[in-house]
Amino acid sequence: MATRRLIATVVGLVGIGALLIVSFLLGAHSRPDGRGMATHADVASRDFMFQVIGVNTRNQGGHTLNLFFHYRYNDGITDNAIPDYTKIRKQALDYLSGAEISTNPYWEVLNHHLCTQLKASYPIQAISCELQVVGVENPPPHDEPGYRSSIETIGNIEPLAVPGPPAP
């Protein structure tokens, strides 16, 4: 009796596993609109990335920041609709220079608002923003050695994770 249950359980698990594999394979080769096989052209996207290194800010007593932006344009964007990244860069720098310390005390809050603002201002369907704070060696209790980062990701795009330089 126990042997039959064991055999039935194994056969059931193998059957469920086979169904899951078939479902996965069919899903991976189907278009999102249900019209058959997906092609490479169907899943193409247009991304852009840039960085701004060594930005001085007055937030939290004045720190140096490295900024990294990776974004994906809206599907079907035309060449003429692609924004000049220098405008996005300027908007980010303007935002950081005007940030009010009393309402934005944390890097995570600043980065969240910045990333949300950039996504809303341009034909971007997904964006990942990394705000990397350069470490400083101050007398205790304000010693902050080492790099630290806030990473904000909105939409279907891989989050940035740019490490700081290695310690000397």
C-alpha positions as CSV (number, residue, x, y, z in Angstrom):
1,M,0.0,0.0,0.0
2,A,2.8,2.4,0.9
3,T,4.6,1.5,-2.3
4,R,1.6,2.4,-4.4
5,R,1.2,5.8,-2.7
6,L,4.9,6.5,-3.2
7,I,4.7,5.6,-6.9
8,A,1.5,7.6,-7.3
9,T,3.1,10.6,-5.6
10,V,6.2,10.4,-7.8
11,V,4.2,10.0,-11.0
12,G,2.0,13.0,-9.9
13,L,5.1,15.2,-9.1
14,V,6.7,14.3,-12.4
15,G,3.5,15.1,-14.3
16,I,3.1,18.4,-12.6
17,G,6.8,19.2,-13.3
18,A,6.3,18.3,-17.0
19,L,3.2,20.6,-17.2
20,L,5.2,23.5,-15.5
21,I,8.1,23.1,-18.0
22,V,5.7,23.0,-21.0
23,S,3.8,26.1,-19.7
24,F,7.1,27.9,-19.2
25,L,8.4,27.1,-22.6
26,L,5.1,28.1,-24.3
27,G,5.0,31.3,-22.3
28,A,8.6,32.2,-23.2
29,H,7.9,31.8,-26.9
30,S,4.6,33.6,-27.0
31,R,4.0,37.3,-27.7
32,P,2.4,39.3,-24.9
33,D,-0.6,39.9,-27.1
34,G,-1.2,36.2,-27.6
35,R,-0.5,36.2,-31.4
36,G,2.1,33.4,-31.6
37,M,5.9,33.3,-31.4
38,A,7.9,36.3,-30.3
39,T,10.8,37.4,-32.4
40,H,13.9,39.4,-31.5
41,A,12.3,42.5,-33.0
42,D,9.3,42.1,-30.8
43,V,11.4,42.4,-27.6
44,A,13.8,45.1,-28.7
45,S,14.2,48.1,-26.4
46,R,16.2,51.3,-26.6
47,D,18.1,52.2,-23.4
48,F,20.6,54.9,-22.6
49,M,23.0,55.4,-19.7
50,F,25.1,58.3,-18.5
51,Q,27.0,59.3,-15.4
52,V,27.9,62.5,-13.6
53,I,31.0,62.2,-11.5
54,G,32.1,64.5,-8.7
55,V,29.0,66.6,-8.0
56,N,29.3,68.8,-4.9
57,T,26.1,69.2,-2.9
58,R,25.0,71.1,0.2
59,N,22.7,68.3,1.4
60,Q,23.7,66.8,4.7
61,G,26.6,69.1,5.2
62,G,28.1,69.0,1.8
63,H,29.2,65.8,0.1
64,T,30.5,64.8,-3.2
65,L,28.2,62.6,-5.3
66,N,28.5,60.3,-8.3
67,L,25.3,60.0,-10.3
68,F,24.4,57.2,-12.6
69,F,21.3,57.0,-14.8
70,H,20.1,54.1,-16.9
71,Y,16.7,54.5,-18.6
72,R,14.6,52.8,-21.2
73,Y,12.7,54.9,-23.7
74,N,9.0,54.3,-24.4
75,D,8.2,51.5,-26.8
76,G,8.2,52.7,-30.4
77,I,10.0,56.0,-29.7
78,T,11.1,57.7,-32.9
79,D,14.6,59.0,-33.4
80,N,13.3,62.6,-33.4
81,A,11.6,62.0,-30.0
82,I,14.7,60.9,-28.2
83,P,15.6,63.6,-25.6
84,D,19.0,65.1,-25.4
85,Y,20.6,63.5,-22.3
86,T,22.2,66.8,-21.4
87,K,18.7,68.2,-20.6
88,I,18.1,65.2,-18.3
89,R,21.5,65.8,-16.7
90,K,20.8,69.5,-16.2
91,Q,17.4,68.7,-14.6
92,A,19.0,66.2,-12.2
93,L,21.7,68.7,-11.2
94,D,19.2,71.5,-10.8
95,Y,17.0,69.3,-8.6
96,L,20.0,68.4,-6.4
97,S,21.2,72.0,-6.0
98,G,17.8,73.2,-5.0
99,A,16.9,70.3,-2.7
100,E,15.7,71.5,0.7
101,I,17.6,69.7,3.5
102,S,14.8,70.0,6.0
103,T,12.4,68.2,3.8
104,N,14.8,65.8,2.2
105,P,17.1,64.6,5.0
106,Y,18.0,61.2,3.4
107,W,19.7,60.3,0.2
108,E,17.0,57.8,-0.5
109,V,14.3,60.4,-0.3
110,L,16.3,62.7,-2.7
111,N,16.9,59.9,-5.1
112,H,13.3,58.8,-5.1
113,H,12.0,62.3,-5.9
114,L,14.7,62.8,-8.5
115,C,14.1,59.5,-10.3
116,T,10.3,60.0,-10.2
117,Q,10.6,63.5,-11.6
118,L,12.9,62.4,-14.4
119,K,10.6,59.5,-15.5
120,A,7.6,61.9,-15.5
121,S,9.4,64.5,-17.5
122,Y,10.7,62.5,-20.5
123,P,9.5,59.7,-22.8
124,I,10.9,57.1,-20.4
125,Q,9.1,53.9,-19.5
126,A,11.7,52.7,-17.0
127,I,14.6,54.2,-15.1
128,S,17.2,53.3,-12.5
129,C,19.0,56.1,-10.7
130,E,22.0,55.6,-8.5
131,L,23.1,58.3,-6.2
132,Q,26.5,57.4,-4.9
133,V,27.9,59.3,-1.9
134,V,31.7,59.6,-1.7
135,G,33.0,58.8,1.8
136,V,34.6,61.4,4.0
137,E,36.8,61.0,7.0
138,N,35.7,63.4,9.7
139,P,36.3,63.5,13.4
140,P,33.9,61.3,15.4
141,P,30.9,61.1,15.6
142,H,30.6,62.2,11.9
143,D,33.1,59.8,10.4
144,E,31.6,58.4,7.2
145,P,34.3,56.5,5.3
146,G,33.5,54.4,2.3
147,Y,31.1,54.9,-0.5
148,R,27.4,54.3,0.0
149,S,24.5,54.4,-2.6
150,S,20.8,54.9,-2.9
151,I,19.4,53.0,-5.9
152,E,15.9,53.9,-7.1
153,T,14.4,51.8,-9.9
154,I,11.0,52.5,-11.5
155,G,9.6,50.2,-14.2
156,N,10.9,47.1,-16.0
157,I,14.7,47.7,-16.0
158,E,17.6,46.2,-14.2
159,P,18.5,48.2,-11.1
160,L,21.9,49.9,-11.3
161,A,24.5,48.7,-8.9
162,V,27.7,50.6,-9.6
163,P,30.3,50.0,-6.9
164,G,32.5,52.7,-5.5
165,P,36.2,52.5,-6.1
166,P,38.1,49.9,-4.1
167,A,39.6,51.1,-0.8
168,P,43.3,52.0,-0.9
